[in-house]
């Protein structure tokens, strides 16, 4: 379980094709991440298992199966790609974002990226499969590339976000979210459960 509050970004250092997936080596700014092999970590919003550490933990590796590569934007990762990272929550962790499972539901595409309020914030419009529109409520939560964000507007097949400077600084959004870029989306967990309860009520 995660919160959607990005702890740091990392960069892809190498990509190894295994035939049925890929092994990614990542360098980070972490000094002492308190992680070990086997721990869960959110990489661009997708939960992965740390498979090995290098150089005191500021470099690590993880494996993505062919299915994950199909369902996420991981297939486009190359050397130098900037990614969002978050360790799994602890019992005493503050829930500053919202409940994030790390199970990507679908990908979306950046339709618009523009500065607003004299460059103080940035507005994004993201397109998605219209059948998921019901999960994207105005002022509701959504996870985009692992970031917990609030939807400011929602229309069939697309929704809008406004990112503040702090979010742009600590995540990969300013660098990676160019028009046409693919992003990982996870719908609000509560919305999922409410839908399921309604089906069987």
N, C-alpha and C positions, 0 to 999 in steps of 0.2 A: 504494500500500500504506500502511496505517495501523496504529497500535498499539491503538487504543481508549482511549487516555489523553487525555481532553479537555483542550485547552489553554486555552480560554476559551469563554464563551457570547456569543451575539449576540442581537439583537432585530430582528424584521422591521420595516422602516420603511415599505416600500411594496410593493404587489403589482400587477403589470401583466399583464392577461390578453392573450395574443397570438393566441388562437384555437386554436392547436395546443399551447399550453403556457402557462407563466407566467414572468415575470421578477421576481425578488425582490431588493429592496435591503435590505442588512443593515448595522446599526451594531454595532461591537464595542468591546471594551476594549483591543484591540491598539494599541500605540504604534508599533512598527516590525515588522510581521509578515514582512518579507522575502518578499513574494509579488509576482507580476506577472500580468498578464492571460495566460490560458492555463494557469496552474498548477492542479493538482488540490487540492481541499479536501473534507474530509468534513463534511457538513451533516446533523446528526441521523443519522449513520451511512451516508448515501448519498453516493457520490463525485460531485462536480460540478466543473465548470470555471469558474474565475473569469473573468468577461467584462469587468469594468471596476473601477477603483478610484476612490474619491473621498476627498478630505481626508487625504492621506498614508497611505492604506491602512487606516484604522480604519473605513472604510465601503467596501463592495464590492457588486457585483451578480453574480447567477448565474441561469441559465435552467434550468427544469425542463420536460421534454417532457410531453405528455399521458399517456404511458405511465408515467413516473415518478410523476406525480400519482396514477395509479390504484393503483400497487403500494406506495406509501409513505403516510405521514401528512402529506405536503406539501400535499395538497388542503385540509387544514383550517387551514393557515397563514393568519394575518391580521395586520394591523398590531399590534405589541406582543407577538407570539408569541416566546417565549424558545427558542433553539436551541443545540445543542452543536456546537462547531467544533474541527477538528483538521487541521493541515497534513500533507501526505504526508511519510513518513519519509525521512531521509537515510541514506547508508551508515554514518555514525558514530552514528546515533540509538540510544539504549538501548531494547531491546525490553521495556518494563516491563509491557505488557499481553499481547496475543497477536496473531497475524497476522489483520488485518482488511482485506478487499478493498474495502469500500465498496459492495458489490453486495447490496442488501437482498433477502432470500429471501421474506419474508412480513411481515405485520403481526400484532401481538398486541394484546390488550386488558387493561388493568389491572383485575383482579377484586378485589384487596384491597390496601390501603395502611394500615399501622398502625405505631405506635411500639412499640419493644421496649426492654428493658433501661433502663427509666426515661427513655426518650426519646433514648438515646445512639445508637441505630441505628433503621432503618426497614425493615420487612419488606414485600415486595411479592409478590403472586401474579399471574402473567400467563397468560392463556389464549391458545391458538393452535390452528391446524389440527392435529388429532390425528395426521395422517399424518407430521408432522415430529417426533413424540415421540422417535423413535430417535436424533435428533441432539442431544437435550438430556440429557446424562449428568450424574449427580450429581458435583459437584466438577469438572465440565467447564466450558469457556468458552462464553460467548454474548455477542453484541454487541447491546445494546438502545439504540436512539437514538444509536448511535456509541460507547457506553460499554462497555469490556471488563469483564465481570462473571463471577463464579463462581456456578454453579447450586448451591443448597444442598439442593434436593429437586426431584424430577421425577415427574410422574404423567401418564397419558394425557391429552393436551390441555391441560396446564398445567405450569408450573414455578415455583419460589420463588427469590427473591433476598433478600439482606440487605445494605443499603447503609450504610456507615459515614459519620460526619459529614463527613469530607473530601470524599467523593464527592458528598454532598448539597449541599455548599457550592459546588463548582467546576462542577457540571453543572446541567441544567434539571430534574432528577428531582423535587426537592421542590416545584417550582412546577407542572410540566406533568403529572406522573404521578398524576393524580386517578383515582378509580374511574370506569371507562368510557372513559378516554382510550386512543387508539390509539398504539402504539409500533412503531418499525421493528426488525425482528429479522434478524440475519445468523447463520447457524449456523457452528460451528467449521469452518474450512477443512480441517483435517486429517481430520475426520470425513467430510467430503464426498469427499476423495480415497480414503480407506480403503473407503468404500462402492463407489466406481467401480472400484477395484482388485479388490474382491471379486466384482463382477459379471463381470469379464473374466478371472478367474484360471483 
